[in-house]
């Protein structure tokens, strides 16, 4: 129902945009978040955006470098990643929260995509 795409290999300092498309159902009224998980580490909050797209929240490690946006007409959420660092290397997951909260808490998210892998080389 949530399909993440756009991951790949990029050099440090570069940019990449990953997308999350909803299929099979709509997520009207849901907030949409991005999380990431590096090998051997716990899943980490990256960003979340409200249904309206007006409000967004970012993790401290990506603030000022990443931008979350959405296109409700296309049921798609984007994560624009700039000034990438090797420590941004991870599998990136999108998720949907039916309460439309801006939350870092993984347990609040109801639906998850399968993830797209981002590798940043030094």
Secondary structure, DSSP 8 states (H G I E B T S, - for coil): -EEEE--EEEETT--EEEEEEE-SS--TT-EEEEEEE-TTS--EEEEEE-TTSS-EEE-TTTTTTEEEEEEGGGTEEEEEE-S--GGG-EEEEEEEETT------GGG--EE---EEEEEE-
